[in-house]
Amino acid sequence: MEIKPRAFQDPNQSFFLFGPRGTGKTTWLRQKLENAIFIELLDPESFRNYSARPERLREVVEGQRPGTTIVIDEIQKVPQLLDVVHQLIEQKSGWRFILTGSSARKLKRADVDLLAGRAVVKTMHPFMAGELGEDFLLEKALTLGMVPLVLDAPNPEEAIGAYLALYLREEVQMEGLVRNIGSFNRFLESISFSHGASLNVSEVARDCQVERKTVEGYISILEDLLIAFRIAGFTKRAKRHLTSHPKFYLFDSGVFRSVRPAGPLDAPQEVEGGALEGLVVQHLRAWNAYSGDRCQIYFWRTKSGNEVDFVVYGEDTFCAIEVKNAVKIHAKMLKGLLSFKEDYPEAETCLLYRGKERLKIKSILCQPVEDFLKNLQPERPIQI
């Protein structure tokens, strides 16, 4: 696949660029910044040189002209370099630093303050449908996901199967993040059943036969490696009793499908429904990040069982979105949105489904999920 233009925009200052492995951070930087100096810490020689003597970075940078951009790829490999970068920025000599990372864990452990706010934090996400254009196919996205490293591979089916194994080997095993990799692998299978659902840590712990505290640590590892996230319940001006457990997601629909075990008792619609919901939320997160992180993404669920998959809330945005893996709409599918509309009449509401028609039923807009994803563009309002 040819290099696709990305929605991510250069902030034109020093910045951190975080994102899971394979989302295209380095590809984008090399495409946009041909004259930058690249320091790749995944290269064994570079890693040895800079981990043994972090001050070598000062020698390299001071040998460059003012205005030069210095890219340090996978900064979490040698977090001590951040002290040197901080000092160089303080000199106000005109160099710009771009620091990429696929994990925040070592930076947290080193008690790094991310340059005391002197560099903004940006994120790179898997492809959006709008970035792929005519190459976006919903069925393919639900099976293989949207990670550029996977879609660009000669055999994407093999690549998505190997993606998480490679990631875990490099980031979990080699860094010694867990003592028992077997328990962690069982946890991965178990936690995949929580994708798109309320996260009950105690149930996951019982299922994979480890302590609750261990599961909490494993979830923290997934979040630090940027391959999982949680969304909180929407409680502003709450008029009903609401559930308190957050919802859990793996960052990409294809990664979810690759780790989710399937057996004879699993309905295909159940797995595909989770993949579809995950595909929508990963698009919403990318749209929000590339639009300047002006919104928060929540879900809404009452104790009585009424639910809305996503609530996008910001200064200029307030919309509720329900996702259904169905080609036809039934009245009961609208129950959650109608309940939400009673409590928040000012909110826009939308049901996304697998059909082909745009419909309006009981004041709720129902639109094809594929159209919604293709029309989701950063810096533009959500099309509802």
C-alpha positions in Angstrom: 0.0 0.0 0.0 1.3 3.5 -0.9 1.9 6.0 1.9 -1.4 7.5 2.8 -1.6 11.2 3.9 -2.4 11.3 7.6 -4.8 13.6 9.5 -2.2 14.3 12.1 -0.8 17.8 12.0 2.6 19.1 12.9 2.3 21.4 15.9 5.4 23.3 14.8 7.1 23.2 18.1 8.9 20.6 20.3 6.5 17.7 21.1 6.0 14.2 22.3 4.4 11.8 19.8 3.0 8.8 21.6 1.1 5.9 20.0 1.2 2.1 19.8 3.8 0.3 17.7 3.0 0.3 14.0 0.7 3.3 13.9 3.0 5.2 11.6 4.8 7.7 13.9 8.3 7.2 12.3 6.9 6.9 8.8 5.1 10.2 9.1 8.1 11.9 10.6 10.4 10.7 7.9 8.0 11.7 5.2 7.4 15.2 6.6 10.9 16.0 8.0 13.4 14.9 5.5 16.2 17.1 6.9 15.7 16.1 10.6 18.4 14.3 12.6 17.0 10.9 13.6 18.2 9.0 16.7 16.6 5.6 16.7 16.8 3.9 20.1 15.4 0.6 18.7 18.8 0.3 16.9 21.0 -1.7 19.3 24.1 0.4 18.7 22.3 3.7 19.3 20.7 2.2 22.4 24.1 1.1 23.8 25.7 4.5 23.1 23.0 6.7 24.6 22.1 4.5 27.6 25.8 4.3 28.5 26.4 8.0 28.1 23.2 10.2 27.8 25.3 13.4 27.6 26.4 12.3 24.1 23.1 13.8 22.9 24.3 17.2 23.9 27.4 16.8 21.7 25.3 15.6 18.7 22.7 18.4 19.1 25.2 21.2 19.6 26.9 20.1 16.3 23.7 21.0 14.4 22.6 24.4 13.2 20.0 26.4 15.1 16.5 25.5 13.7 17.4 21.8 13.2 14.8 19.3 14.2 16.0 16.4 16.3 13.9 13.3 16.4 14.5 10.7 19.2 12.5 7.6 18.4 11.2 5.5 21.2 12.4 7.8 24.0 11.2 5.4 26.7 14.1 3.2 25.9 16.5 5.7 27.5 14.4 8.1 29.7 17.6 9.7 31.0 17.8 11.6 27.7 14.9 13.7 28.7 17.1 15.6 31.3 19.5 16.5 28.5 16.7 17.5 26.1 15.2 19.7 28.9 18.6 21.5 29.4 19.0 22.0 25.6 15.5 23.5 25.3 16.3 25.8 28.2 19.2 27.2 26.2 16.7 28.6 23.7 19.1 27.9 20.8 16.4 27.2 18.3 16.6 23.4 18.1 13.3 21.5 17.9 12.8 18.1 19.5 10.3 15.5 18.6 10.2 12.6 21.0 8.3 9.5 20.0 7.2 6.7 22.3 5.1 3.5 22.3 5.1 3.2 26.1 4.7 5.6 29.0 5.7 3.0 31.6 9.4 3.7 31.9 8.8 7.4 31.8 6.4 7.0 34.8 8.8 4.8 36.7 11.6 7.3 36.1 9.4 10.0 37.5 9.9 12.0 34.4 7.9 15.3 34.2 7.6 15.3 30.4 9.9 18.4 30.2 7.8 20.4 32.6 5.3 21.3 29.9 7.9 22.7 27.5 6.8 20.2 24.9 3.2 19.4 24.0 1.9 15.8 24.0 0.4 14.4 20.8 -0.8 11.0 19.9 -0.8 9.0 16.7 -3.7 6.5 16.2 -4.4 3.7 13.7 -5.7 4.8 10.3 -9.1 6.5 10.1 -11.5 5.6 7.3 -11.1 9.1 5.8 -7.4 8.6 5.6 -7.8 5.4 3.6 -10.4 6.8 1.3 -11.6 4.2 -1.3 -9.2 1.6 0.3 -11.4 1.6 3.4 -13.6 -1.6 3.5 -15.7 -2.1 6.6 -15.5 -5.9 6.6 -11.7 -5.7 6.3 -11.4 -3.2 9.1 -13.5 -5.4 11.4 -11.2 -8.4 10.7 -7.7 -6.9 10.3 -8.1 -3.6 12.1 -6.6 -0.3 11.0 -2.9 -0.5 12.2 -0.7 0.7 9.3 2.0 -1.8 10.1 -0.6 -4.6 9.6 -2.3 -3.2 6.5 1.0 -2.5 4.8 2.3 -6.0 5.3 2.6 -8.5 2.4 0.3 -10.8 4.3 -2.0 -8.8 6.6 -3.7 -11.9 8.0 -0.4 -13.2 9.3 0.7 -9.8 10.4 -2.3 -9.2 12.7 -1.8 -12.6 14.3 1.9 -11.8 15.0 1.4 -8.1 16.0 0.5 -8.6 19.6 3.0 -11.5 20.1 5.8 -9.3 18.7 4.7 -6.4 20.8 4.6 -8.5 24.0 8.0 -10.1 23.4 9.7 -6.7 22.9 7.8 -4.6 25.5 6.7 -7.1 28.2 9.2 -10.0 28.2 12.4 -8.1 27.3 11.6 -5.3 29.7 10.7 -7.8 32.5 7.4 -6.1 33.1 5.8 -9.3 34.4 7.2 -12.3 36.3 5.0 -15.0 34.8 4.3 -14.6 31.1 2.0 -17.6 31.1 -0.3 -15.9 33.6 -0.2 -12.7 31.5 -1.2 -14.6 28.3 -4.1 -16.1 30.2 -5.1 -12.6 31.3 -5.0 -11.3 27.8 -7.5 -13.9 26.6 -9.7 -13.2 29.6 -9.6 -9.4 29.3 -10.6 -9.7 25.6 -14.0 -10.7 26.8 -14.3 -7.3 28.6 -13.7 -5.4 25.3 -16.7 -3.1 24.9 -18.1 -4.1 28.3 -18.0 -2.9 31.9 -14.7 -3.8 33.4 -15.1 -6.1 36.5 -11.5 -6.7 37.7 -12.6 -9.3 40.3 -14.3 -11.4 37.6 -11.2 -11.2 35.3 -9.0 -12.3 38.2 -11.2 -15.3 39.0 -11.2 -16.3 35.3 -7.5 -16.3 34.8 -6.8 -17.5 38.4 -4.6 -14.7 39.6 -5.0 -12.2 42.4 -7.0 -9.0 41.8 -4.0 -6.9 42.5 -2.1 -8.7 39.8 -4.9 -8.1 37.2 -4.9 -4.4 38.1 -1.2 -4.4 37.4 -1.6 -6.2 34.1 -4.3 -3.7 33.0 -2.0 -0.9 33.9 0.7 -2.4 31.7 -1.7 -2.6 28.7 -2.7 1.1 29.2 1.0 2.2 29.6 1.8 0.3 26.4 -1.1 2.3 24.8 -2.8 -0.9 23.6 -5.8 -0.6 25.9 -7.9 2.2 27.4 -10.9 2.8 29.6 -13.8 5.2 29.2 -15.7 6.5 32.2 -19.5 6.8 32.6 -21.1 10.2 31.8 -22.6 11.6 35.1 -23.0 15.3 34.5 -26.3 16.5 35.8 -27.3 12.9 36.4 -31.0 12.3 36.9 -30.9 8.6 37.4 -28.8 6.0 39.3 -25.9 5.2 37.0 -23.3 2.3 37.0 -19.8 3.2 38.1 -17.6 0.6 36.4 -15.7 2.0 33.4 -15.8 0.3 30.0 -12.6 -1.4 28.6 -11.3 -1.5 25.0 -8.3 -2.7 23.2 -7.0 0.1 20.9 -7.8 -1.6 17.5 -10.5 -3.8 16.3 -8.1 -6.2 14.5 -6.0 -6.6 17.6 -9.2 -7.4 19.6 -10.2 -10.0 17.0 -6.7 -11.6 17.1 -6.5 -12.0 20.9 -10.2 -12.9 21.5 -10.5 -16.7 21.6 -13.4 -18.2 19.7 -15.1 -21.5 20.5 -18.2 -23.4 19.4 -20.4 -21.6 22.0 -19.4 -18.1 20.6 -21.9 -16.5 18.3 -20.1 -14.7 15.4 -22.4 -11.7 15.9 -21.1 -11.3 19.4 -17.4 -11.0 18.4 -18.2 -8.9 15.4 -20.4 -6.6 17.5 -17.5 -6.0 19.9 -15.2 -5.3 16.9 -17.7 -2.8 15.4 -18.1 -0.9 18.7 -14.3 -0.8 19.1 -13.8 0.4 15.5 -16.2 3.3 16.2 -14.5 4.4 19.5 -11.0 4.2 18.0 -12.2 6.6 15.3 -13.7 8.9 17.9 -10.5 8.9 19.8 -8.4 9.7 16.7 -10.9 12.4 15.6 -10.7 14.0 19.1 -6.9 13.8 19.3 -6.3 15.3 15.8 -8.9 18.0 16.6 -6.9 19.2 19.7 -8.4 17.0 22.4 -11.3 19.4 23.0 -13.8 16.7 24.0 -14.1 13.8 26.4 -15.5 10.4 25.4 -17.9 8.7 27.9 -20.6 6.0 27.9 -23.9 6.1 29.7 -25.6 3.3 31.6 -28.4 3.4 34.2 -28.8 0.9 37.0 -32.0 -0.2 35.3 -30.2 -1.2 32.1 -30.7 1.7 29.7 -27.4 2.3 27.9 -25.7 4.5 25.3 -22.4 3.3 23.9 -20.7 6.7 23.6 -21.2 10.2 24.7 -18.9 12.8 23.2 -18.9 15.9 25.3 -17.0 19.2 24.8 -17.4 23.0 24.7 -19.1 22.8 21.3 -20.0 19.1 21.1 -22.6 17.1 22.9 -23.8 13.9 21.1 -24.8 10.4 22.1 -24.0 7.5 19.8 -25.3 4.0 19.9 -23.7 1.2 17.7 -25.6 -1.8 16.5 -24.3 -4.7 14.5 -27.5 -5.1 12.6 -28.8 -4.4 9.1 -32.3 -3.6 10.3 -33.4 -1.3 13.1 -35.9 -2.4 15.7 -37.7 -0.1 18.1 -36.0 -1.6 21.2 -32.6 -0.5 19.8 -33.6 3.1 20.3 -34.5 2.7 24.0 -31.2 3.9 25.4 -31.0 6.9 23.2 -34.6 7.9 23.9 -33.9 7.7 27.6 -30.8 9.8 27.3 -32.7 12.3 25.2 -35.3 12.6 28.0 -32.5 13.6 30.5 -30.5 15.7 28.0 -32.8 17.2 25.4 -30.0 19.4 24.1 -27.8 16.4 23.0 -27.7 15.2 19.4 -28.4 11.5 19.1 -27.4 9.0 16.5 -27.7 5.2 16.0 -25.1 3.6 13.8 -26.0 0.3 12.1 -24.9 -2.0 9.2 -27.7 -1.0 6.9 -27.5 1.3 3.8 -30.2 4.0 4.5 -30.2 7.2 6.5 -33.4 7.2 8.6 -35.0 9.3 11.3 -37.1 7.3 13.8 -38.7 8.9 16.8 -36.3 11.9 16.5 -33.2 9.6 16.4 -31.0 9.8 13.3 -30.0 6.3 12.1 -27.2 6.2 9.7 -24.9 3.6 8.1 -21.8 3.1 10.2 -19.6 3.1 7.2 -20.8 6.5 6.1 -20.3 7.9 9.6 -16.7 6.6 9.8 -15.8 8.0 6.3 -17.3 11.4 7.1 -15.5 11.7 10.5 -12.9 14.4 9.8 -10.6 16.2 12.4 -11.4 19.8 13.0 -15.0 19.3 11.7 -18.1 18.6 13.8 -19.4 15.1 14.1 -21.9 14.6 11.3 -25.2 13.9 13.1 
